[in-house]
């Protein structure tokens, strides 16, 4: 049985990516192996692995890559406002079922934050 997992993202600059996930998003570093690999705890058992890109492998920010969703715990608008004050830019979409704020990391990898709307 699968108990947990990570979503892997190829990055062009490990230090820059670590600053983004730890300082900007407020996540925690779980482990790091030099400049080639790091694991970030995004909360709720969700982990993100950062892998240094190589010339012969997948490249950061390519169209058709993966997107990672992060669930917002508190007030959606207040949360997005906090991140906007930290310099992040969002495309916000709200409908009767869910609120979503789309953004990208420094390499252009797509992400979104979401919060279900309770009826």
N, CA, C and O of each residue as an XYZ file, in Angstrom:
476
protein
N       0.841     -1.193      0.000
C       0.000      0.000      0.000
C       0.878      1.245      0.000
O       1.926      1.277      0.645
N       0.455      2.237     -0.706
C       1.165      3.512     -0.724
C       0.735      4.327      0.485
O      -0.456      4.517      0.728
N       1.714      4.804      1.238
C       1.446      5.556      2.462
C       1.643      7.056      2.286
O       0.960      7.848      2.935
N       2.556      7.453      1.428
C       2.815      8.868      1.195
C       3.533      9.017     -0.130
O       3.647      8.048     -0.881
N       4.003     10.167     -0.422
C       4.728     10.379     -1.664
C       5.225     11.793     -1.752
O       5.034     12.584     -0.829
N       5.866     12.122     -2.860
C       6.326     13.480     -3.121
C       5.992     13.830     -4.561
O       5.834     12.952     -5.410
N       5.891     15.083     -4.811
C       5.802     15.571     -6.177
C       7.171     16.167     -6.486
O       7.659     17.023     -5.749
N       7.785     15.721     -7.563
C       9.133     16.172     -7.872
C       9.097     17.311     -8.881
O       8.346     17.286     -9.856
N       9.926     18.302     -8.616
C      10.034     19.462     -9.488
C      11.499     19.648     -9.849
O      12.365     19.684     -8.976
N      11.767     19.765    -11.143
C      13.123     20.068    -11.586
C      13.338     21.570    -11.496
O      12.507     22.350    -11.961
N      14.454     21.977    -10.897
C      14.732     23.401    -10.681
C      16.080     23.781    -11.272
O      16.987     22.954    -11.362
N      16.201     25.042    -11.672
C      17.456     25.499    -12.275
C      18.451     25.988    -11.234
O      19.659     25.906    -11.455
N      17.970     26.496    -10.102
C      18.860     26.990     -9.045
C      18.304     26.539     -7.690
O      17.298     27.070     -7.219
N      18.953     25.575     -7.080
C      18.459     24.998     -5.830
C      18.308     26.049     -4.730
O      17.282     26.084     -4.051
N      19.311     26.900     -4.546
C      19.236     27.899     -3.469
C      18.048     28.823     -3.656
O      17.339     29.123     -2.696
N      17.824     29.273     -4.869
C      16.696     30.163     -5.161
C      15.373     29.452     -4.900
O      14.454     30.033     -4.322
N      15.278     28.204     -5.322
C      14.049     27.444     -5.116
C      13.799     27.185     -3.635
O      12.663     27.286     -3.172
N      14.850     26.852     -2.889
C      14.694     26.645     -1.448
C      14.213     27.924     -0.765
O      13.342     27.873      0.103
N      14.771     29.057     -1.151
C      14.303     30.335     -0.568
C      12.816     30.538     -0.847
O      12.068     30.966      0.032
N      12.394     30.233     -2.064
C      10.987     30.412     -2.428
C      10.081     29.543     -1.562
O       9.128     30.044     -0.965
N      10.367     28.260     -1.491
C       9.495     27.352     -0.750
C       9.554     27.575      0.760
O       8.533     27.470      1.440
N      10.727     27.878      1.283
C      10.883     28.027      2.742
C      10.529     29.440      3.202
O       9.716     29.610      4.111
N      11.129     30.446      2.586
C      10.920     31.816      3.057
C       9.619     32.427      2.549
O       8.889     33.049      3.322
N       9.316     32.260      1.256
C       8.118     32.878      0.705
C       6.857     32.115      1.088
O       5.893     32.710      1.570
N       6.857     30.791      0.876
C       5.667     30.000      1.176
C       5.596     29.533      2.626
O       4.531     29.114      3.080
N       6.713     29.597      3.367
C       6.708     29.212      4.775
C       6.731     27.717      5.028
O       6.324     27.265      6.098
N       7.202     26.938      4.055
C       7.298     25.488      4.224
C       8.595     25.137      4.949
O       9.430     26.007      5.197
N       8.758     23.855      5.289
C       9.925     23.430      6.061
C      10.795     22.459      5.260
O      10.292     21.575      4.566
N      12.102     22.646      5.374
C      13.059     21.742      4.749
C      13.118     20.460      5.553
O      13.319     20.502      6.767
N      12.946     19.308      4.895
C      13.003     18.001      5.546
C      14.392     17.396      5.397
O      14.976     16.907      6.364
N      14.913     17.434      4.176
C      16.256     16.907      3.927
C      16.846     17.574      2.698
O      16.127     18.079      1.836
N      18.171     17.564      2.637
C      18.858     18.117      1.479
C      20.132     17.333      1.243
O      20.860     17.008      2.180
N      20.395     17.032     -0.032
C      21.618     16.356     -0.436
C      22.361     17.287     -1.381
O      22.205     17.205     -2.599
N      23.159     18.159     -0.818
C      23.928     19.101     -1.618
C      23.037     20.007     -2.441
O      21.952     20.398     -2.011
N      23.516     20.337     -3.644
C      22.765     21.203     -4.545
C      21.884     20.412     -5.507
O      21.267     20.992     -6.401
N      21.819     19.088     -5.330
C      21.090     18.256     -6.285
C      19.710     17.810     -5.868
O      18.901     17.444     -6.720
N      19.413     17.830     -4.567
C      18.154     17.235     -4.103
C      17.749     17.825     -2.767
O      18.584     18.033     -1.888
N      16.479     18.087     -2.624
C      15.945     18.540     -1.344
C      14.485     18.120     -1.249
O      13.804     17.981     -2.266
N      14.008     17.918     -0.028
C      12.602     17.582      0.202
C      12.023     18.625      1.141
O      12.599     18.932      2.184
N      10.872     19.166      0.753
C      10.179     20.202      1.496
C       8.871     19.630      2.036
O       8.143     18.945      1.319
N       8.576     19.918      3.315
C       7.297     19.534      3.917
C       6.319     20.680      3.690
O       6.502     21.776      4.218
N       5.273     20.418      2.897
C       4.276     21.437      2.586
C       3.108     21.404      3.561
O       2.187     22.213      3.441
N       3.124     20.490      4.520
C       2.051     20.373      5.501
C       1.065     19.265      5.152
O       0.896     18.913      3.985
N       0.425     18.726      6.167
C      -0.590     17.699      5.956
C      -0.085     16.436      5.302
O      -0.860     15.717      4.672
N       1.205     16.147      5.437
C       1.768     14.944      4.837
C       2.196     15.115      3.386
O       2.708     14.174      2.779
N       1.993     16.295      2.825
C       2.363     16.539      1.431
C       3.812     17.009      1.360
O       4.191     17.967      2.033
N       4.614     16.339      0.550
C       6.029     16.682      0.396
C       6.368     16.963     -1.050
O       5.843     16.339     -1.971
N       7.262     17.923     -1.221
C       7.727     18.313     -2.547
C       9.221     18.042     -2.616
O       9.983     18.492     -1.761
N       9.634     17.305     -3.638
C      11.056     17.043     -3.854
C      11.562     17.988     -4.933
O      10.956     18.112     -5.997
N      12.667     18.646     -4.652
C      13.315     19.522     -5.628
C      14.542     18.797     -6.171
O      15.379     18.319     -5.405
N      14.640     18.719     -7.470
C      15.738     18.012     -8.116
C      16.432     18.970     -9.069
O      15.779     19.602     -9.899
N      17.741     19.081     -8.957
C      18.486     19.965     -9.855
C      18.382     19.451    -11.289
O      18.614     18.272    -11.554
N      18.035     20.339    -12.201
C      17.926     19.966    -13.611
C      19.307     19.717    -14.198
O      20.283     20.363    -13.816
N      19.377     18.772    -15.132
C      20.596     18.475    -15.881
C      20.301     18.700    -17.357
O      19.147     18.628    -17.781
N      21.320     18.966    -18.123
C      21.141     19.245    -19.552
C      20.451     18.102    -20.287
O      19.724     18.340    -21.252
N      20.669     16.857    -19.843
C      20.104     15.700    -20.536
C      18.796     15.208    -19.920
O      18.329     14.120    -20.260
N      18.203     15.982    -19.030
C      16.970     15.554    -18.378
C      15.856     16.575    -18.526
O      15.986     17.545    -19.272
N      14.755     16.351    -17.806
C      13.639     17.300    -17.840
C      14.096     18.699    -17.429
O      14.975     18.858    -16.582
N      13.486     19.701    -18.041
C      13.874     21.081    -17.793
C      12.782     21.825    -17.018
O      11.593     21.592    -17.235
N      13.190     22.716    -16.120
C      12.243     23.472    -15.316
C      11.308     24.338    -16.160
O      11.708     24.895    -17.183
N      10.061     24.439    -15.711
C       9.114     25.369    -16.302
C       8.628     25.053    -17.696
O       8.097     25.937    -18.368
N       8.788     23.829    -18.157
C       8.344     23.467    -19.496
C       6.825     23.316    -19.537
O       6.215     22.782    -18.611
N       6.234     23.792    -20.618
C       4.795     23.633    -20.803
C       4.467     22.151    -20.861
O       5.176     21.363    -21.487
N       3.372     21.786    -20.193
C       2.979     20.385    -20.156
C       3.531     19.658    -18.954
O       3.275     18.469    -18.766
N       4.291     20.375    -18.137
C       4.805     19.781    -16.912
C       3.696     19.631    -15.889
O       2.518     19.819    -16.195
N       4.076     19.298    -14.704
C       3.078     19.071    -13.670
C       2.639     20.354    -12.994
O       3.298     21.390    -13.077
N       1.529     20.251    -12.336
C       1.020     21.334    -11.515
C       0.749     20.754    -10.138
O       0.275     19.625    -10.009
N       1.045     21.514     -9.138
C       0.853     21.035     -7.774
C      -0.171     21.919     -7.092
O      -0.089     23.146     -7.160
N      -1.136     21.296     -6.436
C      -2.158     22.034     -5.712
C      -1.880     22.055     -4.225
O      -1.521     21.035     -3.637
N      -2.046     23.220     -3.619
C      -1.856     23.402     -2.187
C      -3.183     23.859     -1.594
O      -3.762     24.848     -2.044
N      -3.662     23.137     -0.587
C      -4.948     23.472      0.017
C      -4.787     24.555      1.075
O      -3.928     24.448      1.951
N      -5.604     25.589      0.996
C      -5.584     26.694      1.951
C      -6.414     26.298      3.164
O      -7.558     25.866      3.025
N      -5.830     26.448      4.370
C      -6.533     26.108      5.613
C      -7.486     27.199      6.069
O      -8.660     26.931      6.324
N      -6.992     28.431      6.175
C      -7.768     29.539      6.727
C      -8.563     30.272      5.673
O      -9.003     29.687      4.684
N      -8.744     31.573      5.899
C      -9.474     32.431      4.980
C      -8.696     32.550      3.667
O      -7.527     32.935      3.661
N      -9.347     32.220      2.577
C      -8.701     32.190      1.270
C      -8.161     33.564      0.875
O      -6.984     33.689      0.534
N      -9.005     34.593      0.917
C      -8.585     35.918      0.478
C      -7.462     36.481      1.339
O      -6.537     37.103      0.816
N      -7.530     36.272      2.651
C      -6.460     36.744      3.535
C      -5.151     36.033      3.232
O      -4.090     36.657      3.214
N      -5.223     34.733      2.994
C      -4.029     33.954      2.674
C      -3.384     34.450      1.387
O      -2.172     34.659      1.338
N      -4.186     34.639      0.351
C      -3.649     35.120     -0.923
C      -3.050     36.508     -0.730
O      -2.002     36.811     -1.301
N      -3.699     37.354      0.064
C      -3.187     38.691      0.342
C      -1.818     38.670      0.997
O      -0.953     39.480      0.663
N      -1.616     37.744      1.930
C      -0.315     37.614      2.598
C       0.772     37.296      1.572
O       1.842     37.905      1.583
N       0.491     36.336      0.685
C       1.481     35.961     -0.319
C       1.694     37.067     -1.351
O       2.810     37.250     -1.838
N       0.642     37.801     -1.686
C       0.817     38.925     -2.611
C       1.731     39.985     -1.993
O       2.537     40.598     -2.694
N       1.606     40.197     -0.690
C       2.498     41.138     -0.001
C       3.948     40.664     -0.020
O       4.864     41.466      0.160
N       4.163     39.365     -0.237
C       5.519     38.809     -0.337
C       6.009     38.804     -1.784
O       7.070     38.256     -2.082
N       5.246     39.404     -2.670
C       5.676     39.535     -4.055
C       5.117     38.520     -5.026
O       5.466     38.552     -6.206
N       4.261     37.620     -4.571
C       3.704     36.627     -5.478
C       2.581     37.234     -6.310
O       1.893     38.155     -5.870
N       2.407     36.704     -7.518
C       1.360     37.155     -8.434
C       0.443     35.966     -8.706
O       0.909     34.862     -8.987
N      -0.868     36.205     -8.620
C      -1.859     35.145     -8.787
C      -2.855     35.479     -9.887
O      -3.089     36.642    -10.216
N      -3.437     34.411    -10.447
C      -4.646     34.507    -11.276
C      -5.702     33.774    -10.471
O      -5.663     32.549    -10.348
N      -6.647     34.530     -9.920
C      -7.644     33.962     -9.011
C      -8.914     33.625     -9.785
O      -9.405     34.418    -10.588
N      -9.436     32.421     -9.520
C     -10.688     31.956    -10.110
C     -11.579     31.470     -8.980
O     -11.165     30.649     -8.163
N     -12.809     31.982     -8.935
C     -13.762     31.557     -7.902
C     -15.041     31.111     -8.583
O     -15.539     31.759     -9.504
N     -15.565     29.981     -8.104
C     -16.870     29.538     -8.568
C     -17.639     29.033     -7.349
O     -17.088     29.048     -6.249
N     -18.860     28.598     -7.492
C     -19.637     28.191     -6.311
C     -19.055     27.013     -5.531
O     -19.450     26.790     -4.387
N     -18.131     26.255     -6.117
C     -17.598     25.066     -5.451
C     -16.191     25.219     -4.902
O     -15.836     24.593     -3.903
N     -15.372     26.069     -5.567
C     -13.964     26.171     -5.157
C     -13.388     27.544     -5.526
O     -13.776     28.164     -6.517
N     -12.453     27.987     -4.694
C     -11.677     29.195     -4.992
C     -10.260     28.725     -5.306
O      -9.697     27.904     -4.583
N      -9.691     29.248     -6.383
C      -8.351     28.840     -6.785
C      -7.515     30.071     -7.135
O      -8.014     31.041     -7.705
N      -6.243     30.006     -6.781
C      -5.295     31.064     -7.116
C      -4.094     30.407     -7.785
O      -3.335     29.679     -7.145
N      -3.930     30.668     -9.068
C      -2.853     30.058     -9.839
C      -1.613     30.940     -9.785
O      -1.706     32.165     -9.853
N      -0.432     30.295     -9.660
C       0.833     31.019     -9.597
C       1.943     30.120    -10.106
O       1.713     28.955    -10.430
N       3.147     30.665    -10.176
C       4.302     29.884    -10.624
C       5.473     30.121     -9.682
O       5.574     31.171     -9.048
N       6.362     29.125     -9.600
C       7.592     29.288     -8.822
C       8.602     30.068     -9.667
O       8.281     30.441    -10.796
N       9.798     30.323     -9.165
C      10.769     31.116     -9.926
C      11.154     30.533    -11.282
O      11.635     31.269    -12.144
N      10.955     29.228    -11.495
C      11.276     28.612    -12.782
C      10.083     28.558    -13.723
O      10.218     28.091    -14.854
N       8.930     29.021    -13.289
C       7.743     28.989    -14.126
C       6.924     27.722    -13.988
O       5.975     27.522    -14.746
N       7.268     26.850    -13.029
C       6.474     25.644    -12.800
C       5.115     26.048    -12.237
O       5.048     26.849    -11.304
N       4.027     25.501    -12.796
C       2.693     25.913    -12.371
C       2.246     25.280    -11.055
O       2.496     24.106    -10.785
N       1.572     26.105    -10.248
C       0.990     25.688     -8.971
C      -0.378     26.337     -8.835
O      -0.725     27.239     -9.598
N      -1.146     25.880     -7.869
C      -2.365     26.588     -7.504
C      -2.647     26.365     -6.021
O      -2.272     25.344     -5.443
N      -3.314     27.343     -5.426
C      -3.829     27.208     -4.070
C      -5.335     27.120     -4.202
O      -5.928     27.799     -5.040
N      -5.962     26.284     -3.377
C      -7.406     26.144     -3.477
C      -8.069     26.036     -2.124
O      -7.441     25.680     -1.127
N      -9.328     26.345     -2.111
C     -10.152     26.199     -0.903
C     -11.552     25.872     -1.384
O     -12.139     26.605     -2.180
N     -12.078     24.759     -0.889
C     -13.442     24.368     -1.230
C     -14.425     25.337     -0.582
O     -14.218     25.792      0.543
N     -15.492     25.643     -1.306
C     -16.542     26.507     -0.786
C     -17.591     25.602     -0.149
O     -18.132     24.706     -0.798
N     -17.864     25.844      1.110
C     -18.865     25.028      1.812
C     -20.256     25.569      1.540
O     -20.492     26.777      1.561
N     -21.156     24.658      1.286
C     -22.547     25.056      0.994
C     -23.315     25.435      2.229
O     -24.491     25.790      2.141
